[in-house]
Amino acid sequence: MKRVIIFSLALVALCAWYRVSFFRYYVPVRAVLVHFQPNNHKRFDYLYVVSGATYSGAATIVSSKVDLATFRTGTQLTVYYDTQHPANSTVNPTVLRGNKSIWLLIIPGTLILLGIIFCPRPRNPVRR
């Protein structure tokens, strides 16, 4: 059981490290909407240029507050890309602002799991 918990902690830490490293180095850049599929879960594709190289990305509109009439081929939008890996990008700035909230889940969860792993368990007396 301890191995499963430790493996789970390591996996969560790795995912958190990747996510936080992305948000630490993000930079906004203008992108162009190249394809919009309103019938395919409101998915759209975009292109952006970083240091002369063109990259592509895809996203899905999840908010009902977005006016779908503004999403047409050629529309400009702001995307955020990772300066360490420019091919990684996102369009949702609210996720970027909320990157500290992940620590509100990771730190207490880690402390609880460590408490479960290392807290002394009461031993059952041997009955004779």
C-alpha positions in Angstrom: 0.0 0.0 0.0 2.8 2.4 0.8 4.3 1.9 -2.6 1.0 2.8 -4.3 0.8 6.0 -2.2 4.4 7.0 -2.8 4.0 6.3 -6.6 0.8 8.5 -6.6 2.6 11.3 -4.8 5.5 11.2 -7.3 3.1 11.2 -10.2 1.1 14.2 -8.7 4.4 16.0 -8.1 5.6 15.4 -11.6 2.3 16.7 -13.1 2.4 19.8 -10.8 6.0 20.5 -11.7 5.2 20.3 -15.4 2.1 22.5 -15.0 3.9 25.1 -12.9 6.9 25.2 -15.1 4.7 26.0 -18.1 2.9 28.8 -16.3 6.1 30.3 -15.0 7.5 30.9 -18.5 4.3 31.7 -20.5 4.3 34.7 -22.8 1.3 36.1 -24.6 1.4 36.3 -28.4 -1.1 37.1 -31.1 -2.5 34.2 -33.0 -4.8 33.8 -36.0 -7.9 31.5 -36.0 -7.5 29.1 -38.9 -10.4 26.7 -38.5 -13.5 26.6 -36.3 -15.8 23.6 -35.9 -18.9 24.7 -34.0 -20.5 21.2 -34.3 -17.3 19.4 -33.0 -17.6 20.6 -29.3 -16.8 24.2 -30.4 -13.2 23.2 -31.3 -10.9 25.6 -33.1 -7.4 25.6 -34.5 -5.0 28.6 -34.4 -1.5 29.5 -35.7 1.0 31.7 -33.9 4.6 32.8 -34.8 7.5 32.7 -32.3 11.0 33.8 -33.4 10.1 33.3 -37.1 8.8 29.8 -36.6 5.0 29.1 -37.0 3.3 26.9 -34.5 -0.2 25.6 -34.3 -2.6 24.8 -31.5 -6.1 23.7 -30.8 -8.6 24.6 -28.1 -12.3 24.2 -27.2 -14.7 26.9 -26.1 -16.1 25.8 -22.8 -17.7 29.1 -21.7 -21.3 29.9 -22.6 -20.4 33.6 -22.4 -18.3 33.5 -25.6 -20.0 35.0 -28.6 -19.6 32.4 -31.3 -20.2 34.9 -34.1 -16.8 36.4 -33.3 -15.1 33.1 -34.1 -14.4 33.2 -37.9 -11.4 32.3 -39.9 -8.8 35.1 -39.7 -9.9 36.3 -36.3 -7.0 37.3 -34.1 -6.8 36.1 -30.5 -4.2 36.1 -27.7 -2.6 32.8 -26.8 0.1 32.0 -24.2 3.1 29.9 -25.1 5.9 28.3 -23.1 9.2 30.1 -23.7 11.1 26.9 -23.0 8.9 24.8 -25.5 7.2 27.2 -27.9 5.0 24.4 -29.3 3.1 24.3 -26.0 0.3 26.8 -25.8 -3.0 27.7 -24.3 -5.7 30.2 -24.9 -7.2 30.4 -21.5 -5.7 33.2 -19.4 -7.9 32.5 -16.4 -6.0 29.2 -16.0 -2.8 31.1 -16.0 -3.9 33.4 -13.3 -5.1 30.5 -11.1 -1.9 28.5 -11.2 -1.4 29.1 -7.4 -4.7 27.2 -6.7 -3.1 23.9 -7.6 -0.9 24.2 -4.6 -4.0 24.5 -2.4 -4.7 20.9 -3.4 -1.2 19.5 -3.6 0.2 20.7 -0.3 -2.7 19.6 2.0 -3.1 16.3 0.0 0.6 15.6 0.4 0.6 16.3 4.1 -2.5 14.0 4.6 -0.9 11.2 2.7 2.4 11.6 4.5 0.5 11.5 7.8 -1.2 8.3 6.7 2.1 6.7 5.7 4.2 7.7 8.7 1.7 7.9 11.6 2.1 5.1 14.1 -0.7 2.5 14.0 -2.1 1.1 17.2 -1.1 -2.5 17.5 -3.5 -5.2 18.4 -2.6 -7.0 21.5 -2.1 -10.7 21.1 -4.8 -12.6 22.8 -4.0 -15.9 24.4 
